Amino acid sequence: MYDKILDDAKDVDGLIEIFFEAALTERRLPSVLKKRYKVVWPDIPPDPNLAYGYNEFGPALGNASAVEIGRYDRLIVATQIMEADDAKLIWAVAHSQVRRERGPAWEKIGRLMGTRGATIKRRFERAVLSFWYKLLAERRVSERDKIL
């Protein structure tokens, strides 16, 4: 299982991209709670200026593909070998990057965690590197078990 993640990632930067893709995939999954409709009338925006299409249109995210969901599932299982604080930090950074052109919101995450954005970035890099080395160690253990 860890081999597939390492093969998809190829290096540490690829591993970061896999986390970013997994955060986007998580946003594309259907919601947990279903919307319950009280009436069958169409929703009417409260502002009459928005009712006729004069506002900007923001397209919704499409559905996640089966390949993306498979990578997401493998990554969720693999993050169990990480420390809890590192996993929370990596997922927070990955979710802050979704649909954002400038990358992760380091300062915003820093404010939420009570530290500076540069510190969060260093901790993120350390967490990803330690996860990378843990994946490599798990791969070595699984190869050794295959030989024995």
Backbone bond lengths (Angstrom), bond angles and torsions (degrees), N, CA, C in turn:
res aa  C-N    CA-C-N  psi(-1)  N-CA   C-N-CA  omega(-1)  CA-C   N-CA-C  phi
1 M - - - 1.446 - - 1.535 110.70 -
2 Y 1.344 115.95 -44.28 1.458 119.22 179.37 1.524 110.87 -69.14
3 D 1.331 116.16 -27.13 1.463 119.79 178.65 1.521 110.88 -62.41
4 K 1.314 116.60 -39.69 1.473 120.45 -178.46 1.530 110.73 -64.58
5 I 1.336 117.04 -39.41 1.464 120.18 178.57 1.521 110.03 -65.87
6 L 1.337 116.48 -43.88 1.465 120.15 179.01 1.517 111.37 -65.62
7 D 1.331 117.77 -36.34 1.467 120.32 177.82 1.517 111.16 -67.94
8 D 1.333 116.92 -39.24 1.467 120.12 177.83 1.522 111.58 -67.95
9 A 1.326 116.50 -38.01 1.466 120.58 -174.87 1.517 112.28 -78.03
10 K 1.314 118.64 -44.38 1.468 125.84 -177.39 1.521 113.84 69.11
11 D 1.327 119.48 -34.35 1.465 122.52 175.78 1.528 108.57 -156.14
12 V 1.320 116.36 -176.76 1.466 120.66 -175.05 1.533 110.60 -67.11
13 D 1.328 117.54 -39.19 1.470 119.57 177.93 1.520 111.25 -62.79
14 G 1.320 117.04 -37.15 1.455 120.58 176.23 1.512 112.10 -65.57
15 L 1.339 116.22 -33.82 1.465 120.57 177.16 1.525 110.77 -65.30
16 I 1.321 116.07 -39.75 1.471 120.22 176.78 1.524 109.82 -63.26
17 E 1.327 117.02 -42.75 1.467 120.44 178.59 1.529 111.28 -63.07
18 I 1.326 117.11 -35.18 1.464 119.82 177.96 1.526 110.15 -65.84
19 F 1.333 117.75 -38.58 1.462 120.07 175.91 1.527 111.02 -64.56
20 F 1.328 116.95 -41.26 1.467 119.63 178.85 1.527 110.98 -64.93
21 E 1.331 116.55 -40.07 1.461 120.08 177.45 1.528 110.88 -65.83
22 A 1.324 116.75 -37.53 1.465 120.48 179.47 1.530 111.19 -65.85
23 A 1.331 117.27 -37.30 1.465 120.06 177.50 1.528 110.52 -65.63
24 L 1.333 116.66 -40.11 1.456 119.98 176.93 1.527 110.35 -66.38
25 T 1.314 117.20 -40.04 1.468 121.04 178.02 1.518 110.78 -62.55
26 E 1.331 116.39 -39.70 1.468 119.59 178.59 1.519 111.13 -62.98
27 R 1.309 117.04 -35.67 1.471 119.67 177.73 1.516 111.55 -72.06
28 R 1.332 117.49 -25.87 1.462 120.98 -179.08 1.526 113.28 -82.68
29 L 1.319 117.24 -14.59 1.456 119.88 179.76 1.527 110.18 -68.58
30 P 1.337 117.46 153.72 1.469 118.81 179.32 1.518 111.45 -64.43
31 S 1.311 115.25 154.05 1.464 119.74 -177.83 1.525 110.45 -69.50
32 V 1.299 115.25 157.50 1.456 120.90 -177.94 1.520 110.45 -73.13
33 L 1.330 116.21 -42.77 1.454 120.85 -179.60 1.519 110.22 -98.65
34 K 1.314 116.06 135.97 1.449 119.76 177.61 1.520 109.70 -83.89
35 K 1.336 115.27 144.51 1.449 120.04 176.22 1.519 109.01 -72.65
36 R 1.285 115.56 133.40 1.463 118.96 177.07 1.516 108.09 -106.70
37 Y 1.299 114.88 127.12 1.448 120.42 -178.90 1.523 109.75 -93.37
38 K 1.324 115.79 132.72 1.459 120.21 179.69 1.526 111.04 -89.31
39 V 1.319 115.53 -32.24 1.457 119.80 179.54 1.526 107.79 -134.78
40 V 1.298 115.19 169.04 1.461 118.90 179.80 1.523 111.89 -100.44
41 W 1.315 117.19 4.04 1.451 119.67 178.81 1.524 109.84 -71.55
42 P 1.317 117.71 146.83 1.473 118.55 179.05 1.529 110.76 -67.77
43 D 1.315 115.48 150.42 1.456 120.34 177.62 1.519 109.68 -68.16
44 I 1.303 116.53 131.82 1.461 121.68 178.76 1.515 107.10 -113.49
45 P 1.331 117.00 124.06 1.466 118.64 178.95 1.524 110.41 -61.71
46 P 1.324 118.21 144.71 1.460 120.87 -177.36 1.524 113.02 -67.64
47 D 1.322 118.31 -25.97 1.455 121.84 -179.78 1.523 108.95 -95.71
48 P 1.346 119.56 122.71 1.464 119.94 -178.39 1.527 113.32 -64.29
49 N 1.325 117.92 -22.60 1.460 119.31 178.32 1.527 111.82 -70.59
50 L 1.334 117.44 -22.99 1.450 120.85 179.89 1.526 112.71 -89.14
51 A 1.338 117.34 -11.28 1.455 121.27 -174.18 1.521 112.92 -75.08
52 Y 1.313 119.12 -20.27 1.453 120.63 -173.31 1.524 113.84 -109.12
53 G 1.323 117.53 15.00 1.455 119.81 174.91 1.515 114.28 81.37
54 Y 1.325 118.58 22.94 1.455 120.29 178.83 1.531 112.38 -82.66
55 N 1.314 115.79 -11.80 1.454 119.22 -178.71 1.527 110.06 -87.41
56 E 1.327 116.08 168.92 1.455 120.58 178.46 1.520 109.85 -73.59
57 F 1.319 115.00 145.61 1.456 121.07 -179.69 1.516 108.91 -98.19
58 G 1.315 117.03 125.53 1.467 122.11 175.92 1.512 109.24 -111.32
59 P 1.334 117.94 109.17 1.465 118.94 -177.09 1.531 111.72 -65.69
60 A 1.298 115.23 145.99 1.462 121.15 179.50 1.526 109.58 -79.59
61 L 1.318 115.65 161.96 1.460 119.96 175.67 1.520 109.57 -69.61
62 G 1.309 116.34 143.26 1.455 120.54 176.29 1.511 111.18 -78.07
63 N 1.322 115.77 176.99 1.453 120.10 178.97 1.524 110.15 -73.37
64 A 1.302 116.57 154.59 1.460 121.83 178.18 1.524 109.59 -79.44
65 S 1.329 116.00 144.13 1.461 120.06 178.73 1.527 109.82 -82.51
66 A 1.318 116.06 167.84 1.466 120.94 -179.47 1.529 110.92 -66.38
67 V 1.317 117.85 -34.89 1.465 121.24 179.07 1.530 110.13 -66.52
68 E 1.327 117.01 -42.87 1.467 120.77 178.73 1.527 111.26 -64.70
69 I 1.316 117.05 -39.87 1.466 120.64 179.06 1.523 110.37 -67.29
70 G 1.332 117.48 -36.75 1.460 120.70 177.02 1.519 111.75 -63.90
71 R 1.350 116.98 -44.07 1.468 120.45 177.01 1.528 110.90 -63.85
72 Y 1.324 115.71 -40.00 1.466 120.79 179.01 1.527 110.44 -61.26
73 D 1.325 117.36 -46.23 1.464 120.96 -179.97 1.527 111.66 -62.13
74 R 1.342 116.94 -44.04 1.466 119.82 178.87 1.527 110.97 -62.53
75 L 1.330 116.88 -39.16 1.462 120.56 -179.10 1.525 111.54 -69.34
76 I 1.319 117.29 -37.73 1.465 120.84 177.23 1.530 110.27 -61.60
77 V 1.314 116.56 -43.77 1.464 120.16 179.30 1.529 110.23 -67.56
78 A 1.321 117.24 -39.09 1.470 120.91 -177.65 1.524 112.13 -70.23
79 T 1.322 118.67 -27.67 1.460 119.72 -178.90 1.526 112.02 -71.18
80 Q 1.307 117.64 -6.62 1.465 120.14 177.46 1.524 111.78 -70.20
81 I 1.331 118.47 -18.83 1.462 119.90 178.36 1.524 111.45 -84.75
82 M 1.326 117.11 -4.56 1.463 121.35 179.07 1.522 110.48 -86.44
83 E 1.320 115.54 162.29 1.455 119.91 170.64 1.527 108.17 -72.35
84 A 1.321 116.34 152.21 1.470 121.37 -174.22 1.528 111.72 -62.74
85 D 1.327 118.15 -42.38 1.464 120.87 -179.19 1.521 111.41 -64.88
86 D 1.334 116.49 -40.58 1.464 120.06 178.50 1.522 111.26 -65.12
87 A 1.321 116.56 -41.77 1.464 120.18 179.93 1.526 110.84 -63.99
88 K 1.337 117.08 -42.66 1.473 120.13 178.48 1.526 110.84 -62.01
89 L 1.317 116.24 -42.07 1.458 120.39 -179.13 1.521 111.22 -65.67
90 I 1.327 117.38 -45.87 1.467 120.37 -178.02 1.525 110.64 -63.79
91 W 1.327 117.42 -43.50 1.460 119.11 179.86 1.529 111.51 -69.11
92 A 1.331 118.27 -34.60 1.468 120.17 177.13 1.522 110.68 -64.49
93 V 1.323 116.60 -42.30 1.472 120.16 178.55 1.526 110.13 -66.26
94 A 1.316 116.99 -42.33 1.464 120.29 -179.31 1.527 111.12 -63.31
95 H 1.331 117.14 -41.62 1.462 119.43 179.64 1.528 112.07 -71.78
96 S 1.324 118.04 -29.28 1.463 119.05 178.84 1.528 111.43 -73.14
97 Q 1.325 117.08 -16.41 1.456 121.13 -177.35 1.534 112.23 -89.47
98 V 1.317 118.43 -17.53 1.462 121.69 -175.20 1.522 110.44 -62.01
99 R 1.326 115.91 131.13 1.474 124.79 178.29 1.527 111.64 57.11
100 R 1.311 116.65 35.98 1.453 121.79 179.44 1.517 107.82 -131.16
101 E 1.314 117.66 123.12 1.458 121.41 -175.41 1.521 112.80 -74.47
102 R 1.302 118.04 -26.61 1.463 120.98 -173.40 1.521 113.43 -88.92
103 G 1.322 117.77 3.55 1.455 120.27 -179.99 1.516 111.26 92.81
104 P 1.318 116.18 -167.87 1.465 119.98 -177.08 1.526 112.75 -63.35
105 A 1.318 115.32 151.29 1.467 121.93 178.57 1.528 108.41 -89.32
106 W 1.332 116.09 80.78 1.464 121.54 -174.84 1.524 111.89 -61.20
107 E 1.317 117.03 -45.35 1.461 120.66 -177.02 1.530 111.84 -66.17
108 K 1.322 116.93 -38.57 1.468 120.42 179.85 1.527 110.26 -65.68
109 I 1.318 117.18 -44.33 1.461 120.36 177.40 1.522 110.08 -64.56
110 G 1.342 116.10 -37.63 1.463 119.95 177.72 1.511 112.22 -62.08
111 R 1.342 117.17 -41.58 1.462 120.08 177.48 1.528 110.91 -63.36
112 L 1.342 116.69 -40.26 1.464 120.09 -179.97 1.528 111.88 -66.20
113 M 1.339 116.60 -32.18 1.467 120.49 -178.43 1.518 112.99 -97.38
114 G 1.325 116.92 0.34 1.454 120.76 175.81 1.509 114.76 77.34
115 T 1.312 117.50 31.65 1.462 121.14 178.61 1.534 109.23 -146.30
116 R 1.311 116.57 -176.11 1.466 120.83 -177.94 1.525 110.92 -85.98
117 G 1.324 116.00 160.94 1.459 121.23 -179.98 1.520 113.05 -66.03
118 A 1.332 117.04 -35.91 1.464 120.02 179.49 1.527 110.65 -66.02
119 T 1.302 117.02 -35.96 1.465 120.78 177.58 1.519 110.37 -66.38
120 I 1.318 116.51 -40.84 1.465 120.68 178.02 1.518 110.00 -62.99
121 K 1.320 117.12 -40.57 1.463 120.39 179.96 1.526 110.50 -63.87
122 R 1.336 118.29 -42.41 1.465 121.46 177.92 1.527 110.99 -64.47
123 R 1.328 116.71 -42.23 1.469 119.98 179.07 1.526 110.85 -65.13
124 F 1.323 116.31 -37.31 1.464 120.77 178.00 1.525 110.43 -63.48
125 E 1.329 116.51 -46.60 1.466 119.85 179.45 1.528 110.86 -61.88
126 R 1.326 117.18 -41.17 1.463 120.73 178.39 1.526 110.99 -64.90
127 A 1.326 117.06 -40.47 1.464 121.00 -179.11 1.527 110.83 -66.13
128 V 1.327 116.88 -41.64 1.467 120.00 179.42 1.523 110.37 -66.37
129 L 1.336 117.19 -41.76 1.462 119.77 178.57 1.530 111.67 -63.85
130 S 1.312 117.20 -42.66 1.464 119.03 179.41 1.532 110.48 -65.74
131 F 1.334 117.90 -36.28 1.463 120.83 176.51 1.521 110.29 -65.62
132 W 1.333 117.12 -39.54 1.460 121.44 178.68 1.530 110.35 -60.81
133 Y 1.326 116.69 -45.22 1.460 119.90 -179.34 1.531 111.83 -69.63
134 K 1.315 117.51 -32.49 1.464 119.77 175.72 1.524 110.79 -67.38
135 L 1.338 116.63 -38.23 1.471 119.86 176.34 1.524 110.67 -63.56
136 L 1.343 116.79 -42.46 1.464 120.01 178.01 1.523 111.30 -63.36
137 A 1.329 117.33 -40.06 1.454 120.70 178.50 1.530 111.22 -65.18
138 E 1.323 116.80 -39.98 1.469 120.34 177.72 1.520 110.58 -65.07
139 R 1.326 116.79 -36.16 1.463 120.32 178.18 1.534 109.80 -64.36
140 R 1.351 116.41 -42.96 1.462 119.78 179.34 1.528 111.03 -63.43
141 V 1.307 116.41 -40.26 1.465 119.96 179.41 1.522 110.61 -64.90
142 S 1.329 117.73 -42.28 1.464 120.45 -179.54 1.525 110.91 -68.23
143 E 1.341 118.13 -35.21 1.462 120.08 177.05 1.527 110.60 -68.20
144 R 1.335 116.26 -39.01 1.452 119.69 178.13 1.525 110.73 -65.19
145 D 1.321 117.70 -37.88 1.468 121.04 178.43 1.529 111.59 -67.31
146 K 1.332 116.61 -32.16 1.467 119.88 177.98 1.522 110.22 -68.00
147 I 1.305 116.59 -37.28 1.470 120.79 -179.09 1.527 110.29 -68.80
148 L 1.328 115.18 -42.51 1.473 119.08 -179.09 1.501 109.14 -74.89
